[in-house]
Amino acid sequence: MVERDLDLQATSGALEQVECDRSRSPLHPRSGFLLDPATGALVVSPNLDLKIRKALMREVRRMRYALYFLQARLYLEALWLKGSRAVLKIRSNCSGYF
């Protein structure tokens, strides 16, 4: 459930970045889709496709850096736990002798 929410947040952020680039002029509305006359299907225009790809790559890059920082934090926490374990072990050994 959490992974799906993260996916939705990532794609919504990318879509917002693409949406803000659209033309705001009511006289010149731009559609990012073209109609393929052979199949009757909607095809994404190359300019919009490039914008979508760039926005998604920005989101992927941002998520990758966030994961790198999370990994570094987890390594530091593991190091802290190992250090505190060593200190507690020494303390318990010394308190047994006294």
N, C-alpha and C positions, 0 to 999 in steps of 0.2 A: 504494500500500500504506500509506503514512504517513497520507494523508488519511483512509482508512478507519479506521485505528487511532484517529485524533483524534476521528472521529465517534463511534466506539464508546465512547471515554473520556467524551465530553461527554454522551452519552445515559445511560451507566451512572451518572455523577454525578447527573444529574437524577432517575433512577429511585431512587437511594439516598435522595435528599431526599424523594421521595414515599413510599417504603417506610417511612421512620422516622416518618411522620405517622399510620400506620395504628394502629388500636386494638390494644392489647396485652392486653386482658382476654380470658381464655379463655371467660368466660361470655357475652360480647357480641362475637362475631366479626363484623366488618363486611366485606362484600364490596363492592368498588368497581364491580361489574358487575351489570347487570340483564338479565333474559331477556326479549326481545321475543316476546310470544306469537304475533304475526302471522307473523313470519318464522322464529322459533326461533333467532335470532342473539343473541349477547351484545352489549349496548350499555353503554358506559361511563357511569356515573352522572354527573350534572352536577357534583357536588362533587369527585369524583376527576378529572374532566376539567379543572376549574379548577385543581386542584393540579398536574396534569401540565403544563398550559400555563404556570403561574407558574414551576415548576421549570425548564422548558426556556427560558423567557425569561431567567431568572437566569443560566443557562449561556451563552446567546447574548451577554448583556451582558458577562459575564466574559471571554469569548473576544474580543469587540470591543475591550475595553480592553487586553487583552494584545496584540492586533494594533496598536493605536495606539502602545503603548510600543515595540513592535518596529520600527515605521515610524520613530519618532523616533530610535531607536538607529541605524538604518541611515542616516538623514540625517546624524547626527553623525559616523558613520564615513566617509561620503562626503566630508564637509567636512574631516575630518582628512586623508584621502588627498589631497585637492586641495591642502591646505596643505603637506603633506610633499612633494608633487610640485613645488610652487613653490619650496620651500627647496632641493631637490635640483637644480633647474634653475639657480637662482642660484649655487649652490655649483659646479656644473660649469662655468658661464660664467666665474666668477671664477678657478677653478683653471686654466682654459685661458689666461688672461692672464698668470699668474705663471710 
